[in-house]
Structure formats: structure tokens, C-alpha cells
Amino acid sequence: MIRQSRKLEHLKYSILLDDGPAAAGFTDFHLVHNCLPNLSWEDIEIATAIAAIPLSQPVIINAITGGAPDVTAINRMLAEFAHITGTAMAVGSQYSAIETPTEAESYKVVRELNPDGILFANLGAHASPEAAVCAVEMIGAQAIQIHLNAGQEIIMSEGDRNFTGYLANIEAIINKVNVPVIVKEVGCGIAREQAQALAGIGVAVIDVGGTGGTNFLAIEAARNQLTLSDEMLSWGIPTAISAVEVLAAIGENANVIISGGVRTPLDVAKALALGGRATAIAGPIVKVLSDKGIEGAVHWYQQFITDLKRYMLLVGACSIKDLSTIPIVVTGFSREWLTIRGINITQFAERKKNEESMA
């Protein structure tokens, strides 16, 4: 019952609490307007792919919940939303269903309502390879997320305190499952050193999961009635900076998902322009479903995608791949951080998008 209570409380506070206090960092990244885009609205294509898994659009519903009877209704709504909009969806950690198989229904319902959709399973990095296989089979997943959440765990009174051996265990999971493994952080970001280590053991996709979005440290503090300083609540790497760190470490052709405070169509455009293959959001979708229901949420999302296409036209990008070639100017704290870390940021500003087509 402890784990069920935790799932319910996580969902409650993800709706009640605001993002932050740390920012995602996207305001430091500026797309350069193209007054000669040389394309029409019909030219714009937003399909992409992650680890050879085709996605009809570059927004994924990220892991948020599952594992308790009372949250099954939320997963049903998310699954229906994913089915209608064609978005890929990750379920929340399935460890509770591994421990207590009767809880599997709150996850299986996602596949039942979205039989042909793209679904990602989810477990923590401590899970056994056998558990990972079970999680994939439980929902017929096309990939599995392995989440890293040391910051969250050390705030939880019942959380883990031993984080040794994770890299070796992730490698064992990779060798056991027959689907791509996505490693994601849960709100504190991934630096280039750890990105290199993860790529080195064969991780197919990295989801940066930086600061600026749903704050699981704040959620755990609220659950446990703790008072945490703003310094602690702001701990981590801003999402946009983490994205550049990861991409600098593992290369332009890497499969990277950018999540953590991605809140607007412009955030999505910037994330993809940095080199992400896709973005992921969770909290905003749960909130709009809660406020407006399925029909209202679908309308909201359709407008969201329309605005993304508008930004793509305004920079002259007809595809997600094309978007990653347009110039970006990096300013402020992000510029300072990345420069000090030895990452070349002028490469973004010096991109020569559409030079030939303008001639």
C-alpha cells in the first residue's frame, strides 16, 4: 500500500505544484528568423524517429503514473489521448506491478485502449534484466525507459539510498531485452560525462530530463511535509544546457529526447533545433486532461502542433531534420556554462540554413 499511496500522491502534486524553481533554460536559446523561408505550409512534415521507431510527431507523452487502482482512470485518459492524437506514450514505473502482479491492469489498459500505438515501458535502474523483460511484455512496448532519479529517492523517506552498480545493471538490461533501451533522468539532467558512459554501454536513446519541469524533489517534499531550500529544489542541469551537453558528448546523429520543462511549441522547436530527435512532456498533458477532458485536451494539442509548424515555417525548416540545421544564438547563463565547459556554441550561430535555396 505504501507504493500505491506514493503513486496517488505523485499524481496529486504533479497537478497542484508549479514547475521550477529552476528554469529549463530555453529562453537563452534564440532561433534566427528567416524572412525568405522558401517553402509552403503544405511542405512542413513533423514525422521523426527514435532508435528506428517511427513517430508521427516529435512530442512524446512522458512517464507520469500507474501502479494503483485509482490512477488507472488517468492512464485510460492518457491512452485515449495518445490514440486520438497519434502520440507515443511512456507509462510510469512498472515496478509495483512486478512486485504485485494484480496491479498490472493500470498499465495494461494503455495497450488495450491504444492497440497500435507506440508505447514505452518503464523501470528504475536497479531493476533486474528479467523484470525489464516482464515490463516490456506487460504492455507490448516498443522500447523501455530506464529512469535515473537519485535526487528524488534521497528526499523520499522510503526511497533508495544505494546507487552503486547502475551502469553495469543497465548494460545487463540492454543485453537481455529485445527492444531499444532509453535512459532518462527525472528532472536533474544528464551531463556529457554520464552521456558518454551510457552511450559506451550501448544505450540506444538518452532522454535528458533536465530541470525546469515537474519537480519531483518538490513533490517528495510535499508528500513528506519537508521544507527544502530553493537551492535544493533548484538542483540539477537546466534542460536546454543538458541537451547540448549530451549532444556534444555523443554526436549529432545520436538519438536524444529532450524533456524537462518543455512547455510551449517554441520550446519544442528550440529543442529539436538543438538536435533532439523528439521532445517529451507529461505534467501539462495531465493538467489539461484534468481541466478540459479528452476533447478539450485534443483541441489544445492540435493548436500546439499548429504553432510548432508555424515556428518551423518562420525559420525555413520543412522537417525535423531540417530544423536541426537552422542557426541558433546562445546567450546568458547558458552561454557562460557551455563556454566554461569547453563546448563550442558558435557552431549553432554559424549554421548556413537555406543558403543555396536563397540564391
Backbone hydrogen bonds in HBPLUS format (Angstrom, degrees):
<---DONOR---> <-ACCEPTOR-->    atom                        ^
c    i                          cat <-CA-CA->   ^        H-A-AA   ^      H-
h    n   atom  resd res      DA  || num        DHA   H-A  angle D-A-AA Bond
n    s   type  num  typ     dist DA aas  dist angle  dist       angle   num
A0005-SER N   A0001-MET O   2.91 MM   4  6.07 165.7  1.93 152.0 155.4     1
A0006-ARG N   A0002-ILE O   2.97 MM   4  6.22 153.4  2.04 146.6 154.4     2
A0007-LYS N   A0003-ARG O   3.00 MM   4  6.29 156.8  2.05 151.3 156.4     3
A0008-LEU N   A0004-GLN O   3.10 MM   4  6.42 162.9  2.13 154.8 158.6     4
A0009-GLU N   A0005-SER O   2.97 MM   4  6.17 159.4  2.01 150.2 156.1     5
A0010-HIS N   A0006-ARG O   2.82 MM   4  6.01 158.2  1.87 153.8 159.8     6
A0011-LEU N   A0007-LYS O   3.15 MM   4  6.37 163.5  2.18 147.9 151.4     7
A0012-LYS N   A0008-LEU O   3.00 MM   4  6.22 161.3  2.03 147.0 152.6     8
A0013-TYR N   A0009-GLU O   2.92 MM   4  6.10 173.7  1.92 159.2 159.4     9
A0014-SER N   A0010-HIS O   2.90 MM   4  5.97 142.5  2.04 144.0 154.7    10
A0015-ILE N   A0011-LEU O   3.31 MM   4  6.51 138.1  2.50 141.7 150.2    11
A0015-ILE N   A0012-LYS O   3.25 MM   3  5.51 137.8  2.44 100.1 110.8    12
A0016-LEU N   A0012-LYS O   3.06 MM   4  6.33 155.0  2.13 144.0 151.7    13
A0017-LEU N   A0013-TYR O   2.89 MM   4  5.52 167.2  1.91 141.2 145.2    14
A0240-ALA N   A0024-ALA O   2.95 MM 216  6.17 172.8  1.96 169.9 171.5    15
A0028-ASP N   A0025-GLY O   3.17 MM   3  5.87 165.1  2.20 119.5 123.9    16
A0029-PHE N   A0026-PHE O   3.04 MM   3  5.40 164.6  2.07 114.3 118.9    17
A0331-THR N   A0028-ASP O   2.88 MM 303  5.02 159.8  1.92 146.4 152.9    18
A0030-HIS N   A0329-VAL O   2.91 MM 299  5.06 160.3  1.95 144.3 150.7    19
A0329-VAL N   A0030-HIS O   2.88 MM 299  5.06 162.1  1.92 143.9 147.5    20
A0032-VAL N   A0327-PRO O   3.28 MM 295  5.82 157.4  2.34 153.5 149.0    21
A0034-ASN N   A0314-LEU O   2.90 MM 280  5.86 168.7  1.91 163.0 159.1    22
A0043-ASP N   A0040-SER O   2.87 MM   3  5.31 150.7  1.95 112.0 121.6    23
A0044-ILE N   A0041-TRP O   3.21 MM   3  5.76 160.2  2.25 114.9 120.1    24
A0045-GLU N   A0318-CYS O   2.82 MM 273  6.00 160.1  1.86 145.1 150.3    25
A0048-THR N   A0055-LEU O   2.88 MM   7  5.21 164.6  1.90 150.7 155.9    26
A0055-LEU N   A0048-THR O   2.81 MM   7  5.21 172.4  1.81 144.8 142.1    27
A0050-ILE N   A0053-ILE O   2.99 MM   3  5.07 155.1  2.05 136.8 140.4    28
A0053-ILE N   A0050-ILE O   2.78 MM   3  5.07 156.7  1.84 114.0 122.1    29
A0279-THR N   A0058-PRO O   2.71 MM 221  5.94 162.7  1.74 156.0 160.4    30
A0060-ILE N   A0279-THR O   2.85 MM 219  6.14 145.4  1.97 137.7 148.9    31
A0281-ILE N   A0060-ILE O   2.96 MM 221  6.39 155.2  2.03 172.2 177.4    32
A0061-ILE N   A0088-ALA O   2.90 MM  27  6.19 175.5  1.90 151.5 150.8    33
A0090-ALA N   A0061-ILE O   2.85 MM  29  6.15 158.6  1.89 172.4 177.1    34
A0062-ASN N   A0281-ILE O   2.78 MM 219  5.29 161.1  1.82 126.9 132.4    35
A0092-GLY N   A0065-THR O   3.00 MM  27  4.30 144.8  2.12 143.8 132.8    36
A0071-VAL N   A0068-ALA O   3.00 MM   3  5.56 155.9  2.06 118.3 125.7    37
A0072-THR N   A0069-PRO O   3.20 MM   3  5.40 159.3  2.25 106.6 112.9    38
A0074-ILE N   A0071-VAL O   3.07 MM   3  5.23 122.4  2.41  99.8 113.6    39
A0075-ASN N   A0071-VAL O   3.11 MM   4  6.52 161.7  2.15 154.7 159.2    40
A0076-ARG N   A0072-THR O   2.85 MM   4  6.11 146.5  1.96 148.0 158.0    41
A0077-MET N   A0073-ALA O   3.05 MM   4  6.32 154.3  2.12 143.2 149.2    42
A0078-LEU N   A0074-ILE O   2.87 MM   4  6.17 161.5  1.91 154.0 159.4    43
A0079-ALA N   A0075-ASN O   2.87 MM   4  5.95 157.7  1.92 143.1 149.4    44
A0080-GLU N   A0076-ARG O   2.92 MM   4  6.13 157.1  1.97 146.8 153.0    45
A0081-PHE N   A0077-MET O   2.85 MM   4  6.03 160.1  1.89 149.0 155.0    46
A0082-ALA N   A0078-LEU O   2.82 MM   4  6.04 159.4  1.86 148.3 154.2    47
A0083-HIS N   A0079-ALA O   2.89 MM   4  6.07 154.0  1.95 144.9 152.2    48
A0084-ILE N   A0080-GLU O   2.96 MM   4  6.20 162.9  1.99 152.3 155.9    49
A0085-THR N   A0081-PHE O   2.97 MM   4  6.08 166.1  1.99 154.6 158.6    50
A0086-GLY N   A0082-ALA O   2.76 MM   4  5.44 130.8  2.00 139.7 150.4    51
A0089-MET N   A0118-ILE O   2.98 MM  29  6.41 155.8  2.04 152.9 159.8    52
A0120-PHE N   A0089-MET O   2.85 MM  31  6.20 148.4  1.95 143.8 148.7    53
A0091-VAL N   A0120-PHE O   3.13 MM  29  6.44 161.0  2.16 174.5 168.8    54
A0094-GLN N   A0122-ASN O   2.89 MM  28  5.90 163.2  1.91 153.0 151.4    55
A0097-ALA N   A0094-GLN O   2.97 MM   3  5.40 125.7  2.28 108.2 121.5    56
A0098-ILE N   A0094-GLN O   3.09 MM   4  6.48 138.8  2.27 145.9 158.2    57
A0098-ILE N   A0095-TYR O   3.09 MM   3  4.91 125.5  2.40  90.8 105.6    58
A0099-GLU N   A0095-TYR O   2.96 MM   4  6.25 156.8  2.02 151.9 157.1    59
A0100-THR N   A0096-SER O   2.75 MM   4  5.86 154.6  1.82 143.5 151.9    60
A0103-GLU N   A0100-THR O   2.88 MM   3  5.86 170.9  1.89 136.8 139.8    61
A0104-ALA N   A0101-PRO O   3.05 MM   3  5.43 166.3  2.07 116.8 119.8    62
A0106-SER N   A0103-GLU O   3.38 MM   3  6.23 148.3  2.49 120.0 124.2    63
A0107-TYR N   A0104-ALA O   2.92 MM   3  5.44 153.4  1.99 115.1 123.7    64
A0108-LYS N   A0104-ALA O   2.90 MM   4  6.13 167.1  1.91 156.8 161.1    65
A0109-VAL N   A0105-GLU O   3.06 MM   4  5.91 152.4  2.14 147.7 150.7    66
A0110-VAL N   A0107-TYR O   2.98 MM   3  5.70 153.6  2.05 119.1 126.0    67
A0111-ARG N   A0108-LYS O   3.06 MM   3  5.51 124.2  2.38 108.1 120.2    68
A0112-GLU N   A0108-LYS O   3.09 MM   4  6.40 157.9  2.14 151.3 158.3    69
A0113-LEU N   A0109-VAL O   3.02 MM   4  6.14 153.0  2.10 145.0 149.7    70
A0114-ASN N   A0110-VAL O   3.12 MM   4  6.07 124.5  2.44 131.2 145.0    71
A0117-GLY N   A0114-ASN O   3.15 MM   3  5.32 164.6  2.18 112.4 117.1    72
A0142-GLN N   A0119-LEU O   2.90 MM  23  5.87 152.3  1.98 158.7 164.5    73
A0121-ALA N   A0143-ALA O   2.89 MM  22  6.33 157.4  1.95 151.5 149.7    74
A0145-GLN N   A0121-ALA O   2.73 MM  24  5.87 177.8  1.73 138.2 138.2    75
A0123-LEU N   A0145-GLN O   3.00 MM  22  6.45 151.5  2.08 156.6 164.7    76
A0147-HIS N   A0123-LEU O   2.90 MM  24  6.29 154.5  1.97 147.6 154.6    77
A0127-ALA N   A0124-GLY O   3.16 MM   3  5.71 166.3  2.18 117.5 121.8    78
A0131-ALA N   A0128-SER O   3.07 MM   3  5.11 119.9  2.45  97.5 112.1    79
A0132-ALA N   A0128-SER O   3.08 MM   4  6.44 150.0  2.17 148.5 157.1    80
A0133-VAL N   A0129-PRO O   3.09 MM   4  6.44 153.1  2.16 147.1 153.1    81
A0134-CYS N   A0130-GLU O   3.07 MM   4  6.35 157.5  2.13 144.6 150.7    82
A0135-ALA N   A0131-ALA O   2.86 MM   4  6.13 154.3  1.93 150.1 157.0    83
A0136-VAL N   A0132-ALA O   3.06 MM   4  6.30 158.7  2.10 150.3 154.9    84
A0137-GLU N   A0133-VAL O   3.03 MM   4  6.26 166.1  2.05 151.9 155.7    85
A0138-MET N   A0134-CYS O   2.86 MM   4  5.96 145.3  1.98 146.1 155.9    86
A0140-GLY N   A0136-VAL O   2.97 MM   4  5.74 113.1  2.43 140.9 158.8    87
A0141-ALA N   A0136-VAL O   3.01 MM   5  4.98 160.3  2.05 141.3 144.5    88
A0144-ILE N   A0180-PRO O   3.08 MM  36  6.57 157.8  2.14 162.2 169.2    89
A0182-ILE N   A0144-ILE O   2.79 MM  38  5.91 174.0  1.79 152.7 154.5    90
A0146-ILE N   A0182-ILE O   2.64 MM  36  6.04 154.0  1.70 163.8 171.7    91
A0184-LYS N   A0146-ILE O   3.05 MM  38  6.23 157.3  2.10 138.3 144.4    92
A0148-LEU N   A0184-LYS O   2.79 MM  36  6.10 149.3  1.88 157.3 163.9    93
A0186-VAL N   A0148-LEU O   3.09 MM  38  6.18 130.5  2.35 172.9 165.3    94
A0153-GLU N   A0149-ASN O   2.96 MM   4  6.22 167.3  1.97 159.7 163.8    95
A0154-ILE N   A0150-ALA O   3.07 MM   4  6.23 160.5  2.11 155.1 157.7    96
A0155-ILE N   A0152-GLN O   3.16 MM   3  5.46 149.0  2.26 106.6 115.8    97
A0156-MET N   A0152-GLN O   3.21 MM   4  6.51 147.9  2.32 150.6 159.6    98
A0159-GLY N   A0156-MET O   3.13 MM   3  4.72 163.7  2.16  98.9 102.9    99
A0169-ASN N   A0165-GLY O   3.04 MM   4  6.20 153.0  2.12 149.5 157.7   100
A0170-ILE N   A0166-TYR O   2.83 MM   4  6.09 156.6  1.88 157.1 163.2   101
A0171-GLU N   A0167-LEU O   3.05 MM   4  6.31 156.3  2.11 146.2 152.6   102
A0172-ALA N   A0168-ALA O   3.03 MM   4  6.31 147.4  2.14 139.9 148.7   103
A0173-ILE N   A0169-ASN O   2.95 MM   4  6.28 148.8  2.05 146.2 154.6   104
A0174-ILE N   A0170-ILE O   2.92 MM   4  6.23 160.0  1.96 152.0 157.1   105
A0175-ASN N   A0171-GLU O   3.05 MM   4  6.31 152.2  2.13 144.2 151.1   106
A0176-LYS N   A0173-ILE O   2.98 MM   3  5.05 143.8  2.12 101.1 112.4   107
A0177-VAL N   A0173-ILE O   2.98 MM   4  6.12 169.5  1.99 171.6 169.1   108
A0204-ALA N   A0181-VAL O   3.15 MM  23  5.53 128.8  2.42 142.8 156.8   109
A0205-VAL N   A0181-VAL O   3.28 MM  24  6.48 155.7  2.34 148.7 146.9   110
A0183-VAL N   A0205-VAL O   2.95 MM  22  6.39 158.9  2.00 160.8 158.9   111
A0207-ASP N   A0183-VAL O   2.84 MM  24  6.05 168.7  1.86 148.1 150.9   112
A0185-GLU N   A0207-ASP O   3.24 MM  22  6.63 148.9  2.34 160.6 165.4   113
A0187-GLY N   A0209-GLY O   2.93 MM  22  4.94 131.9  2.17 123.7 131.6   114
A0237-ILE N   A0188-CYS O   2.98 MM  49  5.71 152.5  2.06 117.2 124.9   115
A0189-GLY N   A0209-GLY O   2.93 MM  20  5.06 151.5  2.02 131.2 122.6   116
A0195-ALA N   A0191-ALA O   2.96 MM   4  6.19 152.4  2.04 150.9 159.9   117
A0196-GLN N   A0192-ARG O   2.88 MM   4  6.03 155.7  1.94 149.2 153.9   118
A0197-ALA N   A0193-GLU O   3.17 MM   4  6.45 152.6  2.25 138.3 145.7   119
A0198-LEU N   A0194-GLN O   2.90 MM   4  6.12 159.2  1.94 149.5 154.6   120
A0199-ALA N   A0195-ALA O   2.91 MM   4  6.10 165.7  1.93 152.1 156.1   121
A0200-GLY N   A0196-GLN O   2.91 MM   4  5.97 144.1  2.04 139.4 149.8   122
A0201-ILE N   A0198-LEU O   3.25 MM   3  5.55 147.1  2.36 104.2 112.5   123
A0203-VAL N   A0198-LEU O   3.20 MM   5  5.63 162.7  2.23 150.5 146.6   124
A0202-GLY N   A0199-ALA O   3.13 MM   3  5.23 160.1  2.17 105.6 111.5   125
A0206-ILE N   A0255-ASN O   3.12 MM  49  6.62 156.1  2.18 155.9 161.3   126
A0257-ILE N   A0206-ILE O   2.85 MM  51  6.13 160.4  1.89 141.0 147.5   127
A0208-VAL N   A0257-ILE O   3.04 MM  49  6.52 149.0  2.14 171.3 166.7   128
A0210-GLY N   A0259-SER O   3.08 MM  49  6.57 139.5  2.25 156.2 144.6   129
A0211-THR N   A0237-ILE O   3.01 MM  26  5.81 162.7  2.04 129.2 134.8   130
A0219-ILE N   A0215-ASN O   2.97 MM   4  6.33 150.1  2.06 144.0 153.6   131
A0220-GLU N   A0216-PHE O   2.99 MM   4  6.03 160.0  2.03 136.3 140.9   132
A0221-ALA N   A0217-LEU O   2.94 MM   4  6.14 151.6  2.02 143.0 151.5   133
A0222-ALA N   A0218-ALA O   2.93 MM   4  6.13 156.7  1.98 147.0 152.6   134
A0223-ARG N   A0219-ILE O   2.90 MM   4  6.15 158.6  1.95 148.9 155.3   135
A0224-ASN N   A0220-GLU O   2.97 MM   4  6.09 156.9  2.02 146.6 151.9   136
A0225-GLN N   A0221-ALA O   2.85 MM   4  5.68 101.0  2.49 135.6 152.7   137
A0226-LEU N   A0221-ALA O   2.76 MM   5  4.65 167.6  1.78 141.1 144.7   138
A0225-GLN N   A0222-ALA O   3.30 MM   3  4.94 160.8  2.34  96.4 101.9   139
A0233-LEU N   A0229-SER O   2.97 MM   4  6.29 166.7  1.99 153.6 157.6   140
A0234-SER N   A0230-ASP O   2.85 MM   4  5.84 128.7  2.12 138.2 150.1   141
A0235-TRP N   A0232-MET O   3.11 MM   3  5.21 164.7  2.14 109.3 112.9   142
A0242-SER N   A0238-PRO O   2.85 MM   4  6.07 166.8  1.87 162.9 167.5   143
A0243-ALA N   A0239-THR O   2.88 MM   4  6.12 152.9  1.95 151.7 159.1   144
A0244-VAL N   A0240-ALA O   3.24 MM   4  6.53 155.7  2.30 141.8 146.7   145
A0245-GLU N   A0241-ILE O   2.91 MM   4  6.22 162.2  1.95 156.2 161.8   146
A0246-VAL N   A0242-SER O   2.87 MM   4  6.08 168.0  1.89 156.2 158.6   147
A0247-LEU N   A0243-ALA O   2.95 MM   4  6.10 167.8  1.97 150.2 154.1   148
A0248-ALA N   A0244-VAL O   2.82 MM   4  5.88 151.8  1.90 147.0 155.0   149
A0249-ALA N   A0245-GLU O   3.05 MM   4  6.24 138.2  2.23 140.0 150.9   150
A0249-ALA N   A0246-VAL O   3.07 MM   3  5.10 126.1  2.38  94.4 108.7   151
A0250-ILE N   A0246-VAL O   3.01 MM   4  6.27 153.1  2.08 154.3 160.8   152
A0251-GLY N   A0247-LEU O   2.90 MM   4  5.30 135.3  2.10 139.5 143.6   153
A0254-ALA N   A0251-GLY O   3.16 MM   3  5.54 161.1  2.19 115.1 117.8   154
A0277-ARG N   A0256-VAL O   2.80 MM  21  5.63 149.7  1.89 150.6 160.9   155
A0258-ILE N   A0278-ALA O   2.97 MM  20  6.46 158.0  2.02 144.3 148.7   156
A0280-ALA N   A0258-ILE O   3.19 MM  22  6.33 142.7  2.34 134.7 133.4   157
A0267-ASP N   A0264-THR O   3.03 MM   3  5.07 117.9  2.43  97.1 112.3   158
A0268-VAL N   A0264-THR O   3.10 MM   4  6.52 155.8  2.16 151.3 157.5   159
A0269-ALA N   A0265-PRO O   2.93 MM   4  6.24 160.1  1.97 147.8 153.1   160
A0270-LYS N   A0266-LEU O   2.91 MM   4  6.13 160.3  1.95 152.3 157.0   161
A0271-ALA N   A0267-ASP O   2.89 MM   4  6.08 161.5  1.92 151.5 156.9   162
A0272-LEU N   A0268-VAL O   2.97 MM   4  6.17 162.9  2.00 156.0 159.7   163
A0273-ALA N   A0269-ALA O   2.89 MM   4  6.02 147.7  2.00 140.8 150.7   164
A0274-LEU N   A0270-LYS O   2.92 MM   4  6.17 142.6  2.06 147.0 156.1   165
A0276-GLY N   A0271-ALA O   3.22 MM   5  5.85 159.0  2.26 149.1 144.7   166
A0275-GLY N   A0272-LEU O   3.06 MM   3  5.17 139.8  2.23  97.8 109.4   167
A0285-ILE N   A0282-ALA O   3.03 MM   3  5.55 123.5  2.36 113.8 127.6   168
A0286-VAL N   A0282-ALA O   3.12 MM   4  6.43 162.4  2.16 158.6 164.2   169
A0287-LYS N   A0283-GLY O   2.94 MM   4  6.16 161.8  1.97 158.5 164.0   170
A0288-VAL N   A0284-PRO O   2.97 MM   4  6.14 160.3  2.01 146.0 150.8   171
A0289-LEU N   A0285-ILE O   2.93 MM   4  6.05 154.9  2.00 147.5 154.7   172
A0290-SER N   A0286-VAL O   2.92 MM   4  6.08 153.2  1.99 143.9 151.6   173
A0291-ASP N   A0287-LYS O   2.89 MM   4  6.10 150.7  1.97 146.0 154.2   174
A0292-LYS N   A0288-VAL O   2.76 MM   4  5.60 164.0  1.78 146.9 151.9   175
A0293-GLY N   A0289-LEU O   2.90 MM   4  4.57 142.0  2.05 120.8 126.8   176
A0297-ALA N   A0293-GLY O   2.93 MM   4  6.03 155.2  1.99 150.8 158.6   177
A0298-VAL N   A0294-ILE O   2.88 MM   4  6.10 158.8  1.93 157.0 162.2   178
A0299-HIS N   A0295-GLU O   3.10 MM   4  6.33 159.8  2.14 146.5 151.8   179
A0300-TRP N   A0296-GLY O   2.96 MM   4  6.16 159.0  2.00 145.7 151.6   180
A0301-TYR N   A0297-ALA O   2.91 MM   4  6.13 157.9  1.96 148.5 154.2   181
A0302-GLN N   A0298-VAL O   2.92 MM   4  6.14 157.1  1.97 150.5 156.5   182
A0303-GLN N   A0299-HIS O   3.13 MM   4  6.39 156.8  2.19 149.1 154.4   183
A0304-PHE N   A0300-TRP O   2.97 MM   4  6.23 148.4  2.08 142.1 151.8   184
A0305-ILE N   A0301-TYR O   2.92 MM   4  6.25 159.4  1.97 156.7 159.5   185
A0306-THR N   A0302-GLN O   3.00 MM   4  6.21 152.8  2.07 141.9 150.0   186
A0307-ASP N   A0303-GLN O   2.94 MM   4  6.20 157.2  2.00 150.2 155.3   187
A0308-LEU N   A0304-PHE O   3.02 MM   4  6.37 149.1  2.12 143.5 152.5   188
A0309-LYS N   A0305-ILE O   3.04 MM   4  6.34 159.2  2.08 150.1 154.4   189
A0310-ARG N   A0306-THR O   3.01 MM   4  6.34 144.7  2.14 141.5 151.9   190
A0311-TYR N   A0307-ASP O   3.05 MM   4  6.40 157.3  2.10 151.7 155.7   191
A0312-MET N   A0308-LEU O   3.01 MM   4  6.33 153.5  2.08 147.5 155.5   192
A0313-LEU N   A0309-LYS O   2.92 MM   4  6.21 155.7  1.97 149.5 155.1   193
A0314-LEU N   A0310-ARG O   2.98 MM   4  6.25 155.0  2.04 147.4 154.6   194
A0315-VAL N   A0311-TYR O   3.15 MM   4  6.43 125.8  2.46 141.7 153.7   195
A0315-VAL N   A0312-MET O   3.32 MM   3  5.42 146.2  2.45  98.0 107.3   196
A0317-ALA N   A0312-MET O   2.80 MM   5  4.99 167.3  1.82 152.7 149.9   197
A0316-GLY N   A0313-LEU O   3.01 MM   3  4.87 152.0  2.09  99.1 108.0   198
A0323-LEU N   A0319-SER O   2.88 MM   4  6.10 147.2  1.99 143.5 152.5   199
A0324-SER N   A0321-LYS O   3.16 MM   3  5.42 135.4  2.37 101.0 112.2   200
A0325-THR N   A0322-ASP O   3.00 MM   3  5.50 158.4  2.05 118.4 121.2   201
A0326-ILE N   A0323-LEU O   3.39 MM   3  5.71 172.7  2.39 112.3 114.5   202
A0328-ILE N   A0348-PHE O   3.05 MM  20  5.07 155.1  2.12 104.8 112.7   203
A0335-ARG N   A0331-THR O   3.27 MM   4  4.94 153.6  2.34 112.6 114.9   204
A0335-ARG N   A0332-GLY O   3.07 MM   3  5.38 119.4  2.46 103.4 117.4   205
A0336-GLU N   A0332-GLY O   3.16 MM   4  6.56 157.9  2.21 150.8 157.0   206
A0337-TRP N   A0333-PHE O   2.84 MM   4  6.06 171.0  1.84 157.5 159.8   207
A0338-LEU N   A0334-SER O   2.95 MM   4  6.03 175.2  1.95 154.9 155.6   208
A0339-THR N   A0335-ARG O   2.99 MM   4  5.95 154.8  2.05 143.7 151.2   209
A0340-ILE N   A0336-GLU O   2.99 MM   4  6.09 168.7  2.00 153.7 156.8   210
A0341-ARG N   A0337-TRP O   2.95 MM   4  6.18 144.1  2.08 145.9 156.9   211
A0343-ILE N   A0338-LEU O   2.89 MM   5  5.29 164.3  1.92 165.9 160.5   212
A0342-GLY N   A0339-THR O   2.95 MM   3  5.13 157.6  2.00 107.4 113.2   213
A0348-PHE N   A0345-ILE O   3.15 MM   3  5.73 146.3  2.27 111.5 118.7   214
A0350-GLU N   A0346-THR O   2.97 MM   4  6.07 142.9  2.11 152.2 162.0   215
A0358-MET N   A0354-ASN O   3.15 MM   4  6.14 132.8  2.38 142.6 151.9   216
A0359-ALA N   A0356-GLU O   3.12 MM   3  5.45 154.2  2.19 108.2 115.9   217
